[in-house]
Amino acid sequence: AWLDQNKNCGNINLDDQWWRIPLYLLCSASALGQYRFPIVHYWRGLAVQLVGYEVQYQVFKAIEDRHPDDFMDTATSNTFGAIAAVVFACGLSNVVDKLS
């Protein structure tokens, strides 16, 4: 059954959709709410998530044709996205601490 669902994947070219990032931010905001993240800090959480998502998305798009069958495109892009989000979160926390 899981393999039968494969025909539903990739039907929307997200590169052509203006709502790709707003939809991602909306989903991210709902995740922050689910974990009872304080609303006054949403801007930080959304910024970190957006950086991680955008790096992951751009790396995946850049290397997807080179690794069509081994999922290294997914593993690599997820790793780079996570690294970027952590580095950005550390930098953002340093800036916020200095301004507070």
PyMOL commands that set and color helices and strands:
alter all, ss='L'
color gray80, all
select helices_A, chain A and resi 3-8+14-16+20-34+39-63+72-99
alter helices_A, ss='H'
color red, helices_A
deselect
rebuild
show_as cartoon
